[in-house]
Amino acid sequence: MSRLKGEIEIKFDDKLELELFLDSLKPEINTCPSYRSRIDIKANKSALSLYIIIESDDIPSFRASMNSFLRILGPLYILSKEKMNFSTNG
């Protein structure tokens, strides 16, 4: 069976928001079990984009890794919007 690969691309409105997500997601790479999945996070600061690349040899570990990051992104999005509102209003 071939290796599974998926990529999540997130585009941001500004560099501060991109860096908030990047700093928040970096520790997750160190806590993911690396024996079944490989996770990489890359940022393109000029394009204001963040890429989460997930590779795995089997479907269950691929789904688990993908779901793990998707679960983290929801609250991060909410927190980043609250922070942006606070910094522009406060």
PyMOL CGO cylinders between C-alpha atoms (Angstrom):
from pymol import cmd
from pymol.cgo import CYLINDER

trace = [
    CYLINDER, 0.00, 0.00, 0.00, 1.29, 3.47, -0.80, 0.3, 1, 1, 1, 1, 1, 1,
    CYLINDER, 1.29, 3.47, -0.80, 1.92, 6.13, 1.80, 0.3, 1, 1, 1, 1, 1, 1,
    CYLINDER, 1.92, 6.13, 1.80, -1.02, 8.47, 2.52, 0.3, 1, 1, 1, 1, 1, 1,
    CYLINDER, -1.02, 8.47, 2.52, -0.38, 12.20, 2.43, 0.3, 1, 1, 1, 1, 1, 1,
    CYLINDER, -0.38, 12.20, 2.43, -2.65, 15.12, 3.23, 0.3, 1, 1, 1, 1, 1, 1,
    CYLINDER, -2.65, 15.12, 3.23, -2.14, 18.84, 3.53, 0.3, 1, 1, 1, 1, 1, 1,
    CYLINDER, -2.14, 18.84, 3.53, -4.14, 21.46, 5.38, 0.3, 1, 1, 1, 1, 1, 1,
    CYLINDER, -4.14, 21.46, 5.38, -3.60, 24.99, 4.10, 0.3, 1, 1, 1, 1, 1, 1,
    CYLINDER, -3.60, 24.99, 4.10, -4.70, 27.97, 6.17, 0.3, 1, 1, 1, 1, 1, 1,
    CYLINDER, -4.70, 27.97, 6.17, -4.60, 31.53, 4.85, 0.3, 1, 1, 1, 1, 1, 1,
    CYLINDER, -4.60, 31.53, 4.85, -4.41, 34.47, 7.24, 0.3, 1, 1, 1, 1, 1, 1,
    CYLINDER, -4.41, 34.47, 7.24, -5.29, 38.15, 7.16, 0.3, 1, 1, 1, 1, 1, 1,
    CYLINDER, -5.29, 38.15, 7.16, -2.08, 39.28, 8.84, 0.3, 1, 1, 1, 1, 1, 1,
    CYLINDER, -2.08, 39.28, 8.84, 1.31, 38.09, 10.06, 0.3, 1, 1, 1, 1, 1, 1,
    CYLINDER, 1.31, 38.09, 10.06, 0.39, 38.28, 13.76, 0.3, 1, 1, 1, 1, 1, 1,
    CYLINDER, 0.39, 38.28, 13.76, -2.43, 35.78, 13.34, 0.3, 1, 1, 1, 1, 1, 1,
    CYLINDER, -2.43, 35.78, 13.34, -0.17, 33.45, 11.32, 0.3, 1, 1, 1, 1, 1, 1,
    CYLINDER, -0.17, 33.45, 11.32, 2.51, 33.54, 14.03, 0.3, 1, 1, 1, 1, 1, 1,
    CYLINDER, 2.51, 33.54, 14.03, -0.10, 32.88, 16.75, 0.3, 1, 1, 1, 1, 1, 1,
    CYLINDER, -0.10, 32.88, 16.75, -1.19, 29.69, 14.98, 0.3, 1, 1, 1, 1, 1, 1,
    CYLINDER, -1.19, 29.69, 14.98, 2.37, 28.64, 14.20, 0.3, 1, 1, 1, 1, 1, 1,
    CYLINDER, 2.37, 28.64, 14.20, 3.54, 29.08, 17.80, 0.3, 1, 1, 1, 1, 1, 1,
    CYLINDER, 3.54, 29.08, 17.80, 0.49, 27.22, 19.10, 0.3, 1, 1, 1, 1, 1, 1,
    CYLINDER, 0.49, 27.22, 19.10, 0.83, 24.26, 16.73, 0.3, 1, 1, 1, 1, 1, 1,
    CYLINDER, 0.83, 24.26, 16.73, 4.59, 23.67, 16.96, 0.3, 1, 1, 1, 1, 1, 1,
    CYLINDER, 4.59, 23.67, 16.96, 4.41, 21.84, 20.34, 0.3, 1, 1, 1, 1, 1, 1,
    CYLINDER, 4.41, 21.84, 20.34, 1.85, 19.42, 18.86, 0.3, 1, 1, 1, 1, 1, 1,
    CYLINDER, 1.85, 19.42, 18.86, 4.48, 18.02, 16.51, 0.3, 1, 1, 1, 1, 1, 1,
    CYLINDER, 4.48, 18.02, 16.51, 6.62, 16.95, 19.47, 0.3, 1, 1, 1, 1, 1, 1,
    CYLINDER, 6.62, 16.95, 19.47, 3.73, 15.18, 21.21, 0.3, 1, 1, 1, 1, 1, 1,
    CYLINDER, 3.73, 15.18, 21.21, 2.44, 13.24, 18.18, 0.3, 1, 1, 1, 1, 1, 1,
    CYLINDER, 2.44, 13.24, 18.18, 3.47, 9.59, 18.04, 0.3, 1, 1, 1, 1, 1, 1,
    CYLINDER, 3.47, 9.59, 18.04, 6.03, 9.55, 15.22, 0.3, 1, 1, 1, 1, 1, 1,
    CYLINDER, 6.03, 9.55, 15.22, 6.13, 5.81, 14.66, 0.3, 1, 1, 1, 1, 1, 1,
    CYLINDER, 6.13, 5.81, 14.66, 2.91, 5.76, 12.59, 0.3, 1, 1, 1, 1, 1, 1,
    CYLINDER, 2.91, 5.76, 12.59, 2.56, 9.29, 11.20, 0.3, 1, 1, 1, 1, 1, 1,
    CYLINDER, 2.56, 9.29, 11.20, 4.87, 12.06, 10.15, 0.3, 1, 1, 1, 1, 1, 1,
    CYLINDER, 4.87, 12.06, 10.15, 3.71, 15.65, 10.75, 0.3, 1, 1, 1, 1, 1, 1,
    CYLINDER, 3.71, 15.65, 10.75, 5.33, 18.79, 9.38, 0.3, 1, 1, 1, 1, 1, 1,
    CYLINDER, 5.33, 18.79, 9.38, 4.26, 22.41, 9.73, 0.3, 1, 1, 1, 1, 1, 1,
    CYLINDER, 4.26, 22.41, 9.73, 5.51, 25.04, 7.30, 0.3, 1, 1, 1, 1, 1, 1,
    CYLINDER, 5.51, 25.04, 7.30, 4.77, 28.75, 7.10, 0.3, 1, 1, 1, 1, 1, 1,
    CYLINDER, 4.77, 28.75, 7.10, 4.97, 31.02, 4.09, 0.3, 1, 1, 1, 1, 1, 1,
    CYLINDER, 4.97, 31.02, 4.09, 5.03, 34.40, 5.79, 0.3, 1, 1, 1, 1, 1, 1,
    CYLINDER, 5.03, 34.40, 5.79, 5.05, 36.39, 2.55, 0.3, 1, 1, 1, 1, 1, 1,
    CYLINDER, 5.05, 36.39, 2.55, 1.85, 34.63, 1.38, 0.3, 1, 1, 1, 1, 1, 1,
    CYLINDER, 1.85, 34.63, 1.38, 0.41, 34.59, 4.93, 0.3, 1, 1, 1, 1, 1, 1,
    CYLINDER, 0.41, 34.59, 4.93, -0.17, 30.82, 4.66, 0.3, 1, 1, 1, 1, 1, 1,
    CYLINDER, -0.17, 30.82, 4.66, 0.39, 27.93, 7.03, 0.3, 1, 1, 1, 1, 1, 1,
    CYLINDER, 0.39, 27.93, 7.03, 0.66, 24.31, 5.86, 0.3, 1, 1, 1, 1, 1, 1,
    CYLINDER, 0.66, 24.31, 5.86, 0.17, 21.21, 7.98, 0.3, 1, 1, 1, 1, 1, 1,
    CYLINDER, 0.17, 21.21, 7.98, 1.45, 18.13, 6.13, 0.3, 1, 1, 1, 1, 1, 1,
    CYLINDER, 1.45, 18.13, 6.13, 0.49, 14.70, 7.43, 0.3, 1, 1, 1, 1, 1, 1,
    CYLINDER, 0.49, 14.70, 7.43, 1.92, 11.43, 6.08, 0.3, 1, 1, 1, 1, 1, 1,
    CYLINDER, 1.92, 11.43, 6.08, 1.09, 7.93, 7.24, 0.3, 1, 1, 1, 1, 1, 1,
    CYLINDER, 1.09, 7.93, 7.24, 1.36, 4.31, 6.14, 0.3, 1, 1, 1, 1, 1, 1,
    CYLINDER, 1.36, 4.31, 6.14, -2.16, 3.37, 7.20, 0.3, 1, 1, 1, 1, 1, 1,
    CYLINDER, -2.16, 3.37, 7.20, -5.62, 4.92, 7.16, 0.3, 1, 1, 1, 1, 1, 1,
    CYLINDER, -5.62, 4.92, 7.16, -6.39, 4.77, 10.92, 0.3, 1, 1, 1, 1, 1, 1,
    CYLINDER, -6.39, 4.77, 10.92, -3.23, 6.67, 11.92, 0.3, 1, 1, 1, 1, 1, 1,
    CYLINDER, -3.23, 6.67, 11.92, -3.72, 9.15, 9.06, 0.3, 1, 1, 1, 1, 1, 1,
    CYLINDER, -3.72, 9.15, 9.06, -7.29, 9.87, 10.20, 0.3, 1, 1, 1, 1, 1, 1,
    CYLINDER, -7.29, 9.87, 10.20, -6.24, 10.14, 13.84, 0.3, 1, 1, 1, 1, 1, 1,
    CYLINDER, -6.24, 10.14, 13.84, -3.50, 12.66, 13.03, 0.3, 1, 1, 1, 1, 1, 1,
    CYLINDER, -3.50, 12.66, 13.03, -5.72, 14.67, 10.71, 0.3, 1, 1, 1, 1, 1, 1,
    CYLINDER, -5.72, 14.67, 10.71, -8.59, 14.75, 13.23, 0.3, 1, 1, 1, 1, 1, 1,
    CYLINDER, -8.59, 14.75, 13.23, -6.21, 15.74, 16.02, 0.3, 1, 1, 1, 1, 1, 1,
    CYLINDER, -6.21, 15.74, 16.02, -5.05, 18.83, 14.15, 0.3, 1, 1, 1, 1, 1, 1,
    CYLINDER, -5.05, 18.83, 14.15, -8.54, 19.73, 12.95, 0.3, 1, 1, 1, 1, 1, 1,
    CYLINDER, -8.54, 19.73, 12.95, -9.77, 19.61, 16.58, 0.3, 1, 1, 1, 1, 1, 1,
    CYLINDER, -9.77, 19.61, 16.58, -7.01, 22.00, 17.61, 0.3, 1, 1, 1, 1, 1, 1,
    CYLINDER, -7.01, 22.00, 17.61, -7.64, 24.45, 14.76, 0.3, 1, 1, 1, 1, 1, 1,
    CYLINDER, -7.64, 24.45, 14.76, -11.24, 25.25, 15.78, 0.3, 1, 1, 1, 1, 1, 1,
    CYLINDER, -11.24, 25.25, 15.78, -10.47, 26.72, 19.22, 0.3, 1, 1, 1, 1, 1, 1,
    CYLINDER, -10.47, 26.72, 19.22, -7.32, 28.39, 17.86, 0.3, 1, 1, 1, 1, 1, 1,
    CYLINDER, -7.32, 28.39, 17.86, -9.43, 30.18, 15.27, 0.3, 1, 1, 1, 1, 1, 1,
    CYLINDER, -9.43, 30.18, 15.27, -11.85, 31.42, 17.93, 0.3, 1, 1, 1, 1, 1, 1,
    CYLINDER, -11.85, 31.42, 17.93, -9.02, 32.56, 20.20, 0.3, 1, 1, 1, 1, 1, 1,
    CYLINDER, -9.02, 32.56, 20.20, -7.21, 34.33, 17.38, 0.3, 1, 1, 1, 1, 1, 1,
    CYLINDER, -7.21, 34.33, 17.38, -10.35, 36.28, 16.44, 0.3, 1, 1, 1, 1, 1, 1,
    CYLINDER, -10.35, 36.28, 16.44, -10.88, 37.28, 20.08, 0.3, 1, 1, 1, 1, 1, 1,
    CYLINDER, -10.88, 37.28, 20.08, -7.24, 38.37, 20.35, 0.3, 1, 1, 1, 1, 1, 1,
    CYLINDER, -7.24, 38.37, 20.35, -7.52, 40.40, 17.15, 0.3, 1, 1, 1, 1, 1, 1,
    CYLINDER, -7.52, 40.40, 17.15, -10.70, 42.09, 18.42, 0.3, 1, 1, 1, 1, 1, 1,
    CYLINDER, -10.70, 42.09, 18.42, -9.02, 42.83, 21.75, 0.3, 1, 1, 1, 1, 1, 1,
    CYLINDER, -9.02, 42.83, 21.75, -5.89, 44.29, 20.15, 0.3, 1, 1, 1, 1, 1, 1,
    CYLINDER, -5.89, 44.29, 20.15, -7.87, 46.54, 17.80, 0.3, 1, 1, 1, 1, 1, 1,
    CYLINDER, -7.87, 46.54, 17.80, -10.42, 47.67, 20.40, 0.3, 1, 1, 1, 1, 1, 1,
    CYLINDER, -10.42, 47.67, 20.40, -8.29, 47.74, 23.52, 0.3, 1, 1, 1, 1, 1, 1,
]
cmd.load_cgo(trace, "trace")
